[in-house]
Amino acid sequence: PMLATFPMLLEQPDVMDALRSSWAEKESMLKRSEKRDKEFLKSTFLLVYHDCVLPLLHSTRLPPFRWAEEESETARWKVITDFLKQNQENQGALQALLSPDGIHEPFDLSEQTYDFLGEMRKNAV
């Protein structure tokens, strides 16, 4: 899911900032030996990505991103900071995902795969 959703993430700099801050927070809690272990870092980053980015990208409460529109940016930041605060308090996104208050977009199978050929065709046109 990370490869499939990463292009969507790149189009939303505020969600990218949320990932950056979540990763910095998680990385600061790691031991030196854990920081040297590349596989451990990869798996930890993937967990942070799944806890932070995926729920935000599929949240219906997050208004669509509009460049340089202050009202939209403010509303998005409020949703993002509330979500990150809730994640921090509950030590993960599971509580937010299972909450009756959280409404998310339906599951889409195309997000589990990445179509390299389709992207190449789309970029070539």
Buried (B, 14 or more C-beta within 10 A) or exposed (E): BBEBBEEBBEEBEBBBEBBEBBBEBBBEEBEEEEEEBEEBBEEBBEEBBBBBBBBBBBBEBBBEBEEEEEEBBEBBEEBBEEBBEBBEEEEBBEEBBEEEEBEBEEEEEEBEEBEEEEEEEEEEE
